[in-house]
Amino acid sequence: MLNNIDIDFENKRKYEQECYDKGIHCTVIKKILESSEYNFLGYIHRLTDEADYAGVDGYFSYVNPKTHKATILSVDFKFREKNYGDVLYNWVHRNGGPGWARNPKKVNDVVINVVLCDRIAHMTTRKDMISAYDYMNNKRKIATPNGEKNVMMSIEECIEHFPDFVGPIKF
């Protein structure tokens, strides 16, 4: 028997699959890499349910044109329908445990936030979120109707506290 959490997770996966089918994932990654002067090589979407639970929606590869070094990063995509001029980081999960921004079981290298209405994206590294843990932990938590609590950061805060932050990027 499915509970509400399972249904919610399946709806989110279905929604994200629709975004992937529209080509949004690759388009966003290409634009983010172009802004950093890297060359996009490819993207592989969600391999297993276990990877998805670990915060990995897929893997993308790119090459640095100056050094010719190729890199592969795991990525977790977060989608928003409206642009509020900020970036949300899930701090407390609806079950009371750690949200994806501070969950040690999440293994993704980067999180890409996509604002669909304005076709804007931002990228944050897991390393930066870990380094800014104390700062984020001391921010006011924004409660959501489903019981989660999020940290809201302005773009300026993200740039200040996340050295590898990229965005906003139009795609």
N, C-alpha and C positions, 0 to 999 in steps of 0.2 A: 504494500500500500504506500503510495506517495504522500509525503507531507508537504506543507506549504513551502518549505525551504527547497525541497527537490523540484517542485513545480517552478518556483522562482528561478532557480539555477537553470533549468531547462529552457525557460522563456528567454533568459539572458543569452544563453548559448545560441538559441534559434535567431535572436535579433542580431547577434554578432556574426553569425553565419550569413545572414542576409547582407550585412555590411561588407563582408568579405566577397560575397558573390557580385556585389556592385563594383568591386575593385578598389574600395577605399583604403584597405590596409597597405597595399603596394604603393598606391598613389601618395599616401601620407609619408611612408618611409622614404620614398624617392625624394620628396620635397625637403624633408628634414635633412637627409644626407647631402643634397645639393647645397643647402644653406651652410653646411660645414665643409663644402668642397670635396666631399667623398663621392665615390662612384658606387651606385647600387648594383649589386650582383644578382640577388634573388631573395625570395621569401618562401618559406615552407610553413603552411598553416597547420595548426593544432594536430599533433601526432597521436596523442592518446588522452583519455579522460584523466589519467593520473597526472599528466603534464598540465592539463587545464586546472586541476585542483591545486597544483603547485604554483600557479600563476603564470604559466607559459602558454600563450596563445599560438606561438610560432617562433620561428627563427629567421633572422635576416642576415645577409652577408653583404659586405661592402669592401672596397679597396681604397686605400689611401694612394692617390695618384702620384704623390711625391716620393713615398717610400716603396710603393708597390706591394705593401703588406695587406693581406686580406684578413678580415676579422668576421667572426660570427657571434651574434648576440641573441639571447632569448628575450622575447618581448611579451608584455601583457598590455592589451588595449583596453581603455576605458572610454565609453562614449557618453556624451551629454547632448541633449536635444537643444538646449538653450545656452546662450553665452551670458554668463554673469560677471565676466571680467576677472575671474579667479581660477584657481585650480584646486580641486578637492582631493584630499588624501584620506582614504578610509582608515580610521584609527581604532575603532571598536566595532567588531562584528556584531551582528544582531543576536548571536548566541552568547555575547558577553566576552568572548575571546578577542585576541588581537585582530585588527582589520588588516587588509592586504598591505598597507604602507609600513606596518611594523611587525608583521607576522614572520618569524624566523623560518617557517616552513615554505615561504614563497621564495623561489629560487631564480626568478627572472632577473636579467641584467638591467633592463629598462622598462619603464611604464610610459606608454604614449597615450595622452589624453586627447580625445578628438571632440571638437565642438561642431556638430554636423550643420547646424543652421547657418553658421558663418564660414564654414569650411576652414577652420583654424585648428592647429595641432600644437601640442607641447610635449617635450620628452624630458623625463627625469630618470636619472640612474638610481638603481637600488643602493649603490655605494653612497650617493649623496643623501638619500633618505636616512640611511643608517648613521651617517656623520651628523646629520641635523636632528637626530632623535630628541635631544634635550630641548632644542628650540621648539620643535613641533609638539612635544609632550606638554609644554607649558602654555600652548595656545588654547584658547577657548574651543571646546568641542561643539560642533553643530549637530544636534540630534535630527534624525530623519524619522518619518512615520513608521518605518519598519524596525526601529530600535537600534539602528547603527548610529555611530558618532563619527563625524568627519572633521578633519582639520582643513580650514579654508585658508589659502595663501594667495595673496595678490601676485601678479606676474613679477612685480618689482621684488617682492620677498623671495620668490623662487630664484630669481637671478642672483640676489644677494646671498642666499643660503645654500644654493645648489650650484657649485662651480661648473658642472657639466650640463646644466639646464639648457635646453634649446627651445626657443619659441618666443612669441607666437609665430607660427609659420602658416601662411595661406597655402591651401592645396586645391 
